[in-house]
Amino acid sequence: MKISMSTERAGFCGPLPPSKFNLAQYCLQNSAATTPDKVALIICDNQQAPSSAQHWTYQQIEDAVLHLAGGFLSTGLNRGERLFIRMGNSFDFALVFFAANAAGLVPVPASSQLTVSEVEKLLADCGASAIASDGTLDLPELPTNVALLDRDTIESLKQSTPANYCQTHKDDPAFLVYTSGTTSVPKGVLHAQRAVWGRKPMYRDWYDIGEHDRLLHTGAFNWTYTLGTGLFDPWANGATSIVYTGEKNIDIWPAIIKTHQPTIMAAVPSLYRQILKYCQLDHQNVASLRHCLTAGEPLPENIRENWLDRTGLELYEALGMSEVSTYISSSPARAIKRGSPGQPQSDRCIAILPKTAGIDPVKTGQPGVIAVHRSDPGLMLGYWNRPDEEATSFRGDWFLTGDLARMDSEGFIWFEGRNDDLINAMGYRVSPIEVEAVLSQHKHVDQVGVCAINLRQNVDIITGFLVPVAGTDIDIEDVARFASSRLAAYKVPKKLLVVDSLPCNASGKLLRKELPHLARTLRETENG
């Protein structure tokens, strides 16, 4: 682990990828050659019929990828052109992604939750030459310069003469993803082929993964968390990936674990919370699991504790983002400090810089913005067609993540929220993440969201939105006393509201910017 406390000799200090490097080839070729008959992927879409699960070996996946890659090239698509993926959560989504990369194209995986108008905007923004569709999702009217590869066309292209892996350079574009839009207007994040190599520090410092592992990821293929943690990394290690593509009833997860025997499970904290709340869970029905992983949003301490109590399994947290994936984590190989997502992963160069200016890291224990050195192979190539925004995201050789945190003397990171999430409460700067962490510890609080609500011009008050534990009633005064005993007075919410649910995106991440609207709705309801 490299923790940057000065700018001397700053930079990624692990091995770098060879100059000729292709993401799909790195993930598939070695295992297809050495263990061709090993199961690389299990896809189950009907937990009531476990025998219907698809089992794909490494050889079968590589063959399918290269045949489809040849098909893409036969249509006249050229190296570097963008292929927009508008498909449901199926094996074909993953196949199209890897085949496009193997062919030297740039796949653009898109969320199935996008509206037609959103798809239209992203198509125009990325300048896609083609769109892959399985017919399950609506399409906008396509410009004449965008080719439609529908389900029948893709099935036909699968029978094409196989291509060889494109001899891409490590810095050539590999894929383009759009941010979720929880912090700003969605923007394209362009990653290089080397991005998958940049994930190597996670293997030990988050996953503790090996070729004998079976990793269950609970997300959909269109999410980079699933593509990376669910496919890139298990395959790069010769392991088996398990993905469920059926209806997301929360009670299916213990059954999937029992049937398919994963050794590692990855999900967002909110899914672990739902499993704890709605599923019959004990040590026996998760016996195959060695440990569990979580990322995508901060992990409340009560979820970690309850999961450990019910299953005997640790939840290892990671902090990351679309631009660089996960770079701070805890793992079985490292110590854990409750409340911290962990330490910078080995070989990475991470610093806490001043919030506003300067490239010298702040003193130990002082808050600042987390920064990643531009030499990290996992860092994006840049923002697509956003040169001004890209320029402001760097300070010298440091990429500014926008995440606020402090680093202690042992290198543990203590997350304090997004730079644009901070609340100015009567002149004090308050992190909503810190307040949420305290409120979530109350025994009657199941979920919590905190934001600033404007009271009058230039006056905001900290407001907490509380979802009660099932079967309990929340005593607002008791929660207020609870918070007052654990937070400085200026951090204690001036208003607490009990709600049935919180606004979240499709991945379960809190949509903090929707909370003021929720407050207005509640006020209008009260006023009749």
C-alpha positions in Angstrom: 0.0 0.0 0.0 1.3 3.4 -0.9 -0.2 6.3 1.2 1.0 9.6 -0.2 2.0 12.0 2.5 4.2 14.1 0.1 4.4 14.6 -3.7 7.9 13.2 -4.0 8.1 10.1 -6.3 4.3 10.0 -6.3 2.7 7.5 -8.6 1.3 3.9 -9.0 4.0 1.6 -7.9 2.7 -1.8 -9.1 3.6 -3.6 -12.3 2.2 -2.0 -15.5 0.4 -3.8 -18.3 2.2 -4.6 -21.6 1.9 -2.0 -24.3 -0.2 -4.4 -26.5 -3.2 -5.2 -24.3 -6.9 -6.1 -24.8 -9.4 -6.2 -22.0 -11.4 -9.2 -23.3 -8.3 -11.2 -24.1 -6.9 -10.6 -20.6 -10.1 -11.8 -19.0 -10.7 -14.9 -21.1 -7.8 -16.2 -23.1 -5.6 -17.8 -20.4 -8.4 -19.8 -18.7 -9.8 -20.8 -22.1 -6.4 -22.3 -23.0 -5.5 -23.9 -19.6 -8.9 -24.9 -18.2 -11.3 -24.8 -21.2 -13.9 -27.0 -19.6 -14.1 -25.1 -16.4 -17.4 -23.3 -15.8 -16.8 -19.6 -16.1 -20.4 -18.3 -15.8 -23.6 -19.6 -14.2 -26.7 -17.6 -15.2 -30.0 -18.5 -13.4 -33.2 -16.8 -14.3 -35.7 -19.0 -12.6 -34.9 -20.0 -9.0 -37.9 -22.3 -9.0 -36.1 -24.4 -11.6 -32.4 -24.5 -10.7 -31.7 -27.1 -13.4 -32.6 -24.5 -16.0 -29.5 -22.4 -15.1 -27.1 -21.8 -18.0 -23.5 -23.0 -17.5 -20.9 -21.5 -19.8 -17.3 -22.8 -19.8 -14.3 -20.6 -20.5 -13.9 -22.2 -24.0 -17.6 -21.7 -24.8 -17.5 -18.1 -23.8 -14.3 -17.3 -25.7 -15.7 -19.0 -28.8 -19.0 -17.1 -28.6 -17.1 -13.8 -28.0 -14.8 -14.2 -31.0 -17.5 -15.4 -33.3 -19.7 -12.4 -32.5 -16.6 -10.1 -32.7 -16.1 -11.4 -36.2 -19.8 -10.7 -36.9 -19.5 -7.1 -35.8 -16.6 -6.5 -38.0 -18.4 -8.1 -41.0 -21.1 -5.4 -40.7 -18.5 -2.7 -41.5 -18.1 -1.4 -38.0 -14.5 -0.1 -37.5 -12.1 -0.1 -34.7 -12.8 2.7 -32.1 -16.5 3.1 -33.1 -19.0 3.1 -30.3 -21.6 0.3 -30.0 -24.5 1.3 -27.7 -26.0 -1.6 -25.7 -29.7 -1.3 -25.1 -30.6 -4.7 -23.8 -32.1 -6.4 -20.8 -30.2 -8.3 -18.1 -29.2 -11.4 -20.0 -26.1 -13.3 -21.1 -26.3 -11.5 -24.5 -25.6 -8.2 -22.8 -22.3 -9.5 -21.5 -21.6 -11.3 -24.7 -22.1 -8.1 -26.8 -19.9 -6.1 -24.4 -16.9 -8.5 -24.6 -17.3 -9.2 -28.3 -17.3 -5.5 -29.1 -14.2 -5.0 -27.0 -12.5 -8.0 -28.6 -13.3 -6.5 -32.0 -11.7 -3.2 -31.1 -15.0 -1.4 -30.8 -16.0 0.7 -27.8 -19.1 -0.8 -26.1 -21.4 1.7 -24.3 -23.3 -0.3 -21.7 -26.5 1.5 -20.7 -28.9 1.0 -17.8 -32.2 -0.7 -18.7 -33.9 2.0 -16.5 -33.2 4.8 -19.0 -36.1 6.4 -20.7 -36.3 6.6 -24.5 -35.5 10.3 -24.4 -32.4 9.6 -22.2 -31.2 7.0 -24.6 -31.7 9.4 -27.5 -29.5 12.0 -25.7 -26.8 9.5 -24.9 -26.7 8.1 -28.4 -26.1 11.6 -29.7 -23.6 12.4 -27.1 -21.4 9.3 -27.6 -21.7 9.4 -31.4 -22.6 5.7 -31.6 -22.3 4.0 -35.0 -24.6 1.1 -34.0 -27.0 0.1 -31.2 -27.5 -3.5 -30.0 -31.1 -4.3 -29.0 -32.8 -7.5 -27.9 -36.2 -6.0 -28.3 -37.1 -6.0 -24.6 -36.6 -2.2 -24.3 -38.1 0.7 -26.3 -35.9 2.5 -28.7 -35.9 6.1 -29.9 -36.2 6.9 -33.6 -32.6 6.2 -34.8 -30.6 8.6 -37.0 -29.7 7.2 -40.4 -26.1 7.0 -39.4 -26.8 4.6 -36.5 -27.2 0.9 -37.5 -29.7 -1.2 -35.6 -28.4 -4.6 -34.6 -31.6 -6.3 -33.4 -32.1 -9.7 -31.8 -32.3 -11.6 -35.1 -29.2 -9.8 -36.5 -27.2 -10.6 -33.4 -28.2 -14.2 -33.6 -27.0 -14.3 -37.2 -23.8 -12.6 -36.4 -23.0 -15.2 -33.7 -22.5 -17.7 -36.6 -19.8 -15.5 -38.3 -16.2 -16.5 -38.8 -14.4 -15.8 -35.6 -12.1 -12.8 -35.3 -8.8 -12.7 -33.5 -8.5 -10.4 -30.5 -7.9 -6.9 -31.7 -4.3 -5.9 -31.0 -5.2 -2.8 -29.0 -2.8 -0.7 -27.1 -3.1 -0.5 -23.3 -4.2 3.2 -23.6 -6.8 2.6 -26.4 -10.4 3.1 -25.5 -12.1 0.0 -24.1 -15.5 1.0 -23.0 -17.6 4.1 -22.3 -19.9 4.3 -19.3 -22.3 7.1 -18.2 -22.4 8.1 -14.6 -25.6 7.4 -12.7 -26.6 11.0 -12.5 -27.0 11.0 -8.7 -24.5 13.9 -8.5 -24.9 15.7 -11.8 -26.1 15.4 -15.4 -24.9 12.0 -16.7 -21.5 12.2 -18.4 -19.5 9.7 -20.3 -16.5 8.2 -18.6 -14.1 6.7 -21.1 -11.9 3.8 -19.9 -8.8 2.4 -21.5 -8.0 -1.3 -22.1 -5.7 -1.1 -19.1 -8.6 -0.4 -16.8 -9.0 -4.1 -16.1 -5.3 -4.4 -15.2 -5.8 -1.5 -12.8 -8.2 -3.7 -10.9 -5.4 -6.1 -9.8 -4.9 -4.5 -6.4 -8.5 -5.5 -5.5 -7.8 -9.2 -5.9 -6.1 -9.4 -2.5 -7.0 -6.2 -0.9 -10.8 -6.6 -1.3 -11.9 -9.9 -2.8 -9.3 -12.4 -1.5 -10.2 -14.3 -4.7 -8.6 -17.3 -6.3 -9.4 -19.8 -9.1 -11.5 -22.0 -6.9 -13.9 -19.3 -5.9 -17.5 -18.9 -7.1 -18.5 -15.2 -6.9 -22.2 -14.3 -6.8 -23.0 -10.7 -7.9 -26.5 -9.5 -7.2 -26.5 -6.6 -9.8 -27.4 -6.4 -13.4 -24.9 -6.6 -16.3 -25.6 -3.0 -17.3 -23.9 -1.7 -14.1 -20.2 -1.3 -14.0 -20.1 -2.8 -10.5 -21.5 -6.0 -11.9 -19.3 -6.0 -15.1 -16.2 -5.4 -13.0 -16.7 -7.4 -9.8 -19.1 -9.9 -11.4 -17.2 -10.7 -14.6 -13.9 -9.0 -15.2 -12.2 -10.0 -11.9 -13.5 -13.6 -11.5 -12.6 -14.4 -15.1 -9.2 -12.7 -14.8 -8.6 -15.1 -11.8 -10.0 -18.2 -13.5 -12.9 -18.3 -11.0 -16.6 -18.9 -11.6 -19.1 -16.0 -11.8 -22.8 -16.5 -10.8 -25.4 -14.0 -11.9 -29.2 -14.0 -11.4 -31.2 -12.4 -14.2 -34.8 -13.3 -13.1 -37.3 -11.3 -11.2 -35.7 -9.6 -8.2 -37.8 -11.0 -5.3 -35.7 -10.4 -2.2 -36.3 -13.9 -0.8 -34.6 -15.6 -3.8 -31.1 -14.8 -2.6 -30.8 -17.5 0.2 -32.2 -20.0 -2.3 -29.6 -19.1 -4.9 -26.8 -19.4 -2.4 -28.0 -22.8 -1.4 -28.4 -24.0 -5.0 -25.3 -22.6 -6.6 -22.9 -22.6 -3.6 -21.0 -19.3 -4.1 -18.0 -18.7 -1.9 -18.1 -14.9 -2.2 -21.1 -12.6 -2.6 -21.1 -9.0 -3.7 -24.0 -6.5 -3.3 -24.9 -3.0 -2.3 -25.5 -2.3 1.4 -29.3 -1.8 0.8 -29.7 -5.3 -0.5 -28.0 -6.8 2.6 -30.4 -4.7 4.7 -33.4 -6.1 2.7 -32.1 -9.7 3.1 -31.7 -9.2 6.8 -35.2 -7.8 7.0 -37.2 -10.2 4.9 -35.3 -13.5 4.6 -34.9 -16.4 7.0 -31.2 -16.3 7.4 -28.7 -18.2 9.5 -25.2 -19.7 9.4 -26.6 -22.9 7.8 -28.2 -21.5 4.6 -25.1 -19.4 3.7 -22.6 -22.1 4.7 -20.8 -22.0 1.3 -19.8 -18.3 1.6 -16.4 -17.4 2.9 -17.2 -13.7 3.2 -19.2 -10.9 1.5 -18.3 -7.7 -0.4 -20.2 -4.4 -0.5 -19.8 -1.2 -2.4 -21.9 1.5 -4.2 -22.9 3.4 -1.1 -21.6 3.8 2.5 -22.1 0.7 4.7 -24.1 1.6 7.8 -22.5 0.0 10.9 -25.8 -1.6 12.0 -26.0 -3.6 8.7 -22.4 -4.9 9.1 -23.1 -5.9 12.7 -26.4 -7.5 12.0 -25.0 -9.4 9.0 -22.1 -10.7 11.1 -24.5 -11.7 13.9 -27.0 -13.6 11.6 -24.5 -15.2 9.2 -21.2 -15.2 10.9 -19.8 -13.5 7.8 -17.8 -10.3 7.5 -18.9 -7.6 5.1 -15.8 -6.1 3.4 -16.5 -2.6 2.1 -14.9 -0.8 -0.8 -15.0 2.9 -1.9 -14.8 3.7 -5.5 -16.4 5.5 -8.5 -17.1 5.1 -12.2 -13.9 7.0 -13.0 -11.5 4.6 -11.2 -13.6 1.8 -9.8 -12.8 0.8 -6.2 -9.4 1.9 -4.8 -10.0 1.9 -1.0 -11.2 -1.3 0.7 -11.1 -3.7 3.6 -10.5 -7.4 3.1 -9.8 -10.7 5.0 -6.1 -10.0 4.6 -6.3 -6.6 6.3 -7.4 -5.2 9.6 -10.9 -3.7 9.9 -11.8 -0.5 11.7 -15.6 -0.2 12.2 -17.0 2.8 10.3 -14.1 3.0 7.8 -14.3 1.5 4.3 -10.7 0.6 4.7 -7.3 1.7 3.4 -5.9 2.5 -0.1 -5.2 -0.8 -1.9 -1.6 -1.9 -2.4 0.4 -0.1 -5.0 -2.1 2.7 -5.4 -1.1 6.3 -4.8 -3.9 8.0 -2.9 -3.8 11.4 -1.1 -6.1 13.6 0.8 -5.7 17.1 -0.7 -7.0 20.4 0.5 -10.6 21.0 -0.6 -10.0 24.1 -2.6 -6.4 24.3 -3.8 -2.9 22.9 -3.5 -1.2 19.5 -4.3 0.4 18.9 -0.9 -1.6 16.4 1.2 -3.3 17.7 4.3 -2.1 16.7 7.7 -3.1 13.3 9.1 -6.6 13.4 10.5 -7.5 16.6 8.6 -10.5 16.5 6.2 -10.0 17.0 2.5 -10.8 15.6 -0.9 -9.6 12.1 -1.9 -7.3 12.2 -4.9 -5.9 9.4 -7.1 -2.6 9.9 -9.0 -3.0 10.0 -12.7 -0.5 7.2 -13.1 -3.0 4.6 -11.8 -3.8 2.2 -14.7 -7.4 2.0 -13.5 -8.1 5.7 -13.9 -10.2 6.8 -16.8 -8.9 8.2 -20.0 -11.2 11.2 -19.5 -14.7 12.5 -19.7 -16.3 12.1 -23.2 -16.6 15.5 -24.9 -16.2 17.3 -21.6 -12.8 18.9 -21.8 -13.6 21.7 -19.4 -15.0 19.4 -16.8 -12.1 17.0 -17.3 -9.6 19.8 -16.8 -11.2 20.9 -13.5 -11.3 17.3 -12.2 -7.5 17.3 -12.1 -5.1 19.3 -9.9 -1.7 18.8 -11.2 -1.2 15.0 -11.5 -4.0 14.3 -9.1 -7.6 13.3 -10.1 -10.0 14.8 -7.6 -12.7 12.2 -6.8 -15.1 14.7 -5.1 -15.3 12.4 -2.1 -14.4 14.1 1.2 -12.6 12.1 3.8 -9.8 12.1 6.4 -7.0 9.6 6.7 -5.7 8.4 10.1 -2.2 7.5 11.0 -2.7 3.9 9.9 -4.0 4.9 6.5 -7.7 4.2 7.2 -10.1 6.4 5.4 -13.0 8.0 7.1 -15.6 9.1 4.6 -17.4 12.4 5.0 -19.6 12.6 1.9 -19.4 14.3 -1.5 -17.9 17.7 -1.9 -21.2 18.9 -3.3 -23.2 17.2 -0.5 -21.9 19.2 2.4 -24.5 21.2 4.3 -23.8 24.8 5.4 -25.8 24.9 8.6 -25.6 28.3 10.3 -22.1 28.7 9.0 -20.9 25.2 9.9 -20.0 22.7 7.3 -21.7 19.3 8.1 -21.4 16.0 6.3 -24.8 14.3 5.9 -23.0 10.9 5.8 -21.7 11.5 9.3 -25.2 12.4 10.6 -26.8 9.4 8.8 -24.2 7.1 10.4 -25.3 8.1 13.8 -29.1 8.1 13.2 -28.9 4.6 11.6 -27.6 3.3 15.0 -30.9 4.0 16.7 -32.7 0.7 17.3 -36.0 1.8 15.7 -34.4 3.3 12.6 -34.1 1.1 9.5 -33.1 3.6 6.9 -32.1 7.2 7.0 -31.4 10.1 4.7 -30.1 13.5 5.6 -30.0 16.8 3.6 -30.4 20.5 4.0 -33.8 22.1 3.7 -34.0 25.7 3.0 -35.9 27.6 5.7 -35.5 31.1 4.3 -33.0 33.0 2.2 -29.4 31.9 3.1 -30.7 29.7 6.0 -30.7 25.9 5.7 -31.5 23.4 8.4 -30.3 19.9 8.7 -33.3 17.5 8.2 -33.4 13.8 8.7 -35.8 11.4 7.0 -36.3 8.2 9.0 -37.8 4.9 7.8 -38.8 2.8 10.9 -37.9 -0.8 11.6 -40.9 -3.0 10.7 -43.3 -3.3 13.5 -42.0 -0.3 15.5 -42.9 3.3 15.9 -40.3 6.1 15.9 -40.3 8.5 18.8 -38.9 11.7 17.2 -37.9 13.1 20.6 -36.1 10.0 21.5 -34.2 10.0 18.2 -33.3 13.6 18.7 -31.9 12.9 22.2 -30.0 9.9 20.8 -28.4 12.2 18.1 -27.7 15.0 20.6 -25.7 12.6 22.8 -23.5 11.5 19.9 -23.1 14.6 17.7 -22.0 18.2 18.1 -25.0 20.5 18.6 -24.6 22.1 15.2 -24.7 18.6 13.5 -28.0 17.5 15.1 -30.9 17.6 12.7 -33.3 20.5 13.5 -36.1 18.5 11.9 -36.8 14.8 11.8 -39.5 13.3 9.5 -40.8 9.7 9.5 -41.4 8.3 6.0 -42.3 5.0 4.5 -39.4 4.9 2.1 -36.5 6.9 0.7 -35.9 7.8 -2.9 -33.2 5.5 -4.4 -32.0 4.7 -7.8 -32.2 1.3 -9.5 -29.0 0.2 -7.7 -30.4 1.1 -4.3 -28.3 4.3 -3.8 -29.9 7.1 -1.9 -30.9 10.0 -4.2 -30.1 12.7 -1.7 -31.1 15.5 -4.1 -34.7 14.1 -4.1 -35.1 14.5 -0.3 -36.1 18.2 -0.4 -38.9 17.3 -2.9 -40.0 14.6 -0.4 -40.1 17.2 2.3 -42.3 19.5 0.2 -44.6 16.6 -0.6 -45.0 15.7 3.1 -45.7 19.4 3.9 -48.3 19.7 1.2 -50.0 16.5 2.4 -50.1 17.8 5.9 -51.6 21.1 4.7 -54.3 19.2 2.9 
